[in-house]
Amino acid sequence: MKTNAAEFDLRTPATLGEALALLGEPQGKWRPFAGGTDLMVLLESGNLMHKNFVNLRGFKELRGIEVSPQFVVLGALTTFSAIQENELIKKEFPCLVQAAAQVGAIAIQNRGTIGGNIGNASPAADSPPALLIYDAEIELMSTSGARWVSYDSFHTGYKKTLLGAGELISKIRLPRTTRASGRTVHYFRKVGARKAQAISKVSVAGWAHVEKGVIKEVRLALGSVAPTVVRGKNTENLLKGKVLSPALYEEARSILGGEISPISDIRSTDVYRKRIAQNLLSEFLEHVGLDQ
Ligand SMILES: Cc1cc2nc3c(=O)[nH]c(=O)nc-3n(C[C@H](O)[C@H](O)[C@H](O)COP(=O)(O)OP(=O)(O)OC[C@H]3O[C@@H](n4cnc5c(N)ncnc54)[C@H](O)[C@@H]3O)c2cc1C
């Protein structure tokens, strides 16, 4: 429901250091404000819990996409449009591009940031499953310095994260992996009520490296099926080192069903979400098995 926009305080410090100092003030009064595409919706609906925000948009330290032999590093303010325009990300991390292309519509992709998508900590967000299959790491920064953490460990519960007092997400890095032989499969699929402007009912990202029909490595991640985005680690463990067969398909579907815990809400039901997650796993495995 729309209400009159609540009063809020948005500060625009001159430097990142000043912004970190505000975020580090006692009682955690200040919160980061990036594109505002999540925050402004909460503000308009009267559901904004916090009223004090630090505007990050001017800080070049949080912008840009850098490439080294080991990593692609994205500043937290990287927009979904910038991700889709980057040739290297398109080539090496296509699921992230597919996810970025499914966030809202073009206006949201031009303004919404990857740091905000992670910081908002929704289990239905589009970029996190792709970040999980690519083994992303994120840099958390405060006045005390910076630390890298594995993205896999970042979401600790529904809307809970590893972010400590005064920390913001400054960078996201994706390890660049090359394999001398074999075939690499990238898979992303979001199921929503519509093709655009829909929050996912279920999303699945998969990555696998296959050699002579054997699944040497596999990563599977899912959105909207648990309190956080999750890796399907039991399913991965089953698949790793195996050659696909009809029996393995069925066992994988069953194990996946046992390791996710979707809920029923306004967008879907627990039964539908589980079935669709299993169907998307099957579709991913069809891509994995194509060369057999
Ligand atoms: C019409 C509409 C459609 C949408 N559709 C989708 C969709 O399909 N898929 C999807 O995933 N999302 C969707 N969203 C949600 C939103 O656009 C994304 O989550 C976006 O990535 C948020 O980024 P932002 O920069 O706008 O974040 P903001 O709104 O600025 O911030 C979001 C949250 O993250 C925190 N935050 C921001 N930056 C940082 C940082 N660097 N470090 C720590 N915390 C930070 C903020 O404090 C806040 O809690 C939609 C939103 C709208 C309005």
The ligand as an SDF file (V2000), in Angstrom:
LIG
                    3D

 53 58  0  0  0  0  0  0  0  0999 V2000
   10.2070   -2.7410   -9.7200 C   0  0  0  0  0  0  0  0  0  0  0  0
   11.3000   -3.5440   -9.0620 C   0  0  0  0  0  0  0  0  0  0  0  0
   11.5990   -4.7860   -9.5830 C   0  0  0  0  0  0  0  0  0  0  0  0
   12.6250   -5.5540   -8.9960 C   0  0  0  0  0  0  0  0  0  0  0  0
   12.8930   -6.7820   -9.5280 N   0  0  0  0  0  0  0  0  0  0  0  0
   13.8840   -7.5220   -9.0120 C   0  0  0  0  0  0  0  0  0  0  0  0
   14.1740   -8.7890   -9.5810 C   0  0  0  0  0  0  0  0  0  0  0  0
   13.5600   -9.2360  -10.5390 O   0  0  0  0  0  0  0  0  0  0  0  0
   15.2040   -9.5020   -9.0190 N   0  0  0  0  0  0  0  0  0  0  0  0
   15.9170   -9.0230   -7.9700 C   0  0  0  0  0  0  0  0  0  0  0  0
   16.8540   -9.7100   -7.5280 O   0  0  0  0  0  0  0  0  0  0  0  0
   15.6470   -7.8400   -7.4030 N   0  0  0  0  0  0  0  0  0  0  0  0
   14.6450   -7.0630   -7.9000 C   0  0  0  0  0  0  0  0  0  0  0  0
   14.3530   -5.8650   -7.3410 N   0  0  0  0  0  0  0  0  0  0  0  0
   15.0680   -5.4500   -6.1350 C   0  0  0  0  0  0  0  0  0  0  0  0
   16.2750   -4.5200   -6.3510 C   0  0  0  0  0  0  0  0  0  0  0  0
   16.2180   -3.8270   -7.5760 O   0  0  0  0  0  0  0  0  0  0  0  0
   17.6110   -5.2850   -6.2860 C   0  0  0  0  0  0  0  0  0  0  0  0
   17.7140   -6.0150   -5.0780 O   0  0  0  0  0  0  0  0  0  0  0  0
   18.8190   -4.3530   -6.4160 C   0  0  0  0  0  0  0  0  0  0  0  0
   19.9720   -5.1050   -6.6730 O   0  0  0  0  0  0  0  0  0  0  0  0
   19.0760   -3.5220   -5.1600 C   0  0  0  0  0  0  0  0  0  0  0  0
   20.2150   -2.7250   -5.3880 O   0  0  0  0  0  0  0  0  0  0  0  0
   20.2400   -1.1930   -4.9510 P   0  0  0  0  0  0  0  0  0  0  0  0
   21.5890   -0.6790   -5.2990 O   0  0  0  0  0  0  0  0  0  0  0  0
   19.1060   -0.4480   -5.5260 O   0  0  0  0  0  0  0  0  0  0  0  0
   20.0830   -1.3580   -3.3720 O   0  0  0  0  0  0  0  0  0  0  0  0
   19.5030   -0.3470   -2.2840 P   0  0  0  0  0  0  0  0  0  0  0  0
   18.0250   -0.2430   -2.4040 O   0  0  0  0  0  0  0  0  0  0  0  0
   20.2720    0.9140   -2.2670 O   0  0  0  0  0  0  0  0  0  0  0  0
   19.8750   -1.1950   -0.9750 O   0  0  0  0  0  0  0  0  0  0  0  0
   19.2830   -2.4640   -0.7340 C   0  0  0  0  0  0  0  0  0  0  0  0
   19.7700   -2.9960    0.6190 C   0  0  0  0  0  0  0  0  0  0  0  0
   21.1430   -3.3380    0.5480 O   0  0  0  0  0  0  0  0  0  0  0  0
   21.9150   -2.5430    1.4430 C   0  0  0  0  0  0  0  0  0  0  0  0
   23.1220   -2.1700    0.6930 N   0  0  0  0  0  0  0  0  0  0  0  0
   23.2060   -1.5140   -0.4910 C   0  0  0  0  0  0  0  0  0  0  0  0
   24.4770   -1.4340   -0.8890 N   0  0  0  0  0  0  0  0  0  0  0  0
   25.2230   -2.0350    0.0650 C   0  0  0  0  0  0  0  0  0  0  0  0
   26.6200   -2.2750    0.2250 C   0  0  0  0  0  0  0  0  0  0  0  0
   27.5230   -1.8760   -0.6790 N   0  0  0  0  0  0  0  0  0  0  0  0
   27.0360   -2.9080    1.3360 N   0  0  0  0  0  0  0  0  0  0  0  0
   26.1490   -3.3460    2.2660 C   0  0  0  0  0  0  0  0  0  0  0  0
   24.8140   -3.1670    2.1680 N   0  0  0  0  0  0  0  0  0  0  0  0
   24.3590   -2.5120    1.0700 C   0  0  0  0  0  0  0  0  0  0  0  0
   21.0430   -1.3340    1.8090 C   0  0  0  0  0  0  0  0  0  0  0  0
   21.3440   -0.8190    3.0910 O   0  0  0  0  0  0  0  0  0  0  0  0
   19.6700   -1.9870    1.7620 C   0  0  0  0  0  0  0  0  0  0  0  0
   19.4030   -2.7010    2.9390 O   0  0  0  0  0  0  0  0  0  0  0  0
   13.3350   -5.0530   -7.8900 C   0  0  0  0  0  0  0  0  0  0  0  0
   13.0330   -3.7840   -7.3780 C   0  0  0  0  0  0  0  0  0  0  0  0
   12.0320   -3.0420   -7.9520 C   0  0  0  0  0  0  0  0  0  0  0  0
   11.7170   -1.6790   -7.4030 C   0  0  0  0  0  0  0  0  0  0  0  0
  1  2  1  0
  2  3  1  0
  2 52  2  0
  3  4  2  0
  4  5  1  0
  4 50  1  0
  5  6  2  0
  6  7  1  0
  6 13  1  0
  7  8  2  0
  7  9  1  0
  9 10  1  0
 10 11  2  0
 10 12  1  0
 12 13  2  0
 13 14  1  0
 14 15  1  0
 14 50  1  0
 15 16  1  0
 16 17  1  0
 16 18  1  0
 18 19  1  0
 18 20  1  0
 20 21  1  0
 20 22  1  0
 22 23  1  0
 23 24  1  0
 24 25  2  0
 24 26  1  0
 24 27  1  0
 27 28  1  0
 28 29  2  0
 28 30  1  0
 28 31  1  0
 31 32  1  0
 32 33  1  0
 33 34  1  0
 33 48  1  0
 34 35  1  0
 35 36  1  0
 35 46  1  0
 36 37  1  0
 36 45  1  0
 37 38  2  0
 38 39  1  0
 39 40  1  0
 39 45  2  0
 40 41  1  0
 40 42  2  0
 42 43  1  0
 43 44  2  0
 44 45  1  0
 46 47  1  0
 46 48  1  0
 48 49  1  0
 50 51  2  0
 51 52  1  0
 52 53  1  0
M  END
$$$$
